[in-house]
Amino acid sequence: MSKVETAHAIFKSYLTQDREAAERLLADEFVFTSPQDDHIDKAAFFERCFPTADRLVSQEMLHVVPTEGDDVFVMYEYVLKTGERHRNVELLTIRDDRVIETQVFFGGRVR
């Protein structure tokens, strides 16, 4: 699987809440960082972050850009049940078809 395919697969697992698929795609040493989470491990990610997809109406990946190394930048836009539309960028580090790190950079509301 390519890095881009892995990125699409992990986002799909989140949106469909397919934890089994996500478990396979996230490395045991997975680390997640966002403005709300500072280098949390895989267990904390599944407890705090993974279950939040139910707040979304939709999510669209706008750009999926691989680097020459292990990283893939993903820009996506999502709509909350409140009607608000937002954009974020994530940097996924992928090795051997598994995400070892995700860094989330919050954007803002899209008007």
DAKATA-V233877 format. One line per field, one symbol per residue. ss: DSSP state (2 for helix, 1 for strand, 0 for the rest). A space follows every 50 residues. Layout:
BEGIN
ss: ???
END
This chain:
BEGIN
ss: 00222222222222200022222221111111110011111222222202 22222111111111110000111111111100001111111111100111 11111111100
END
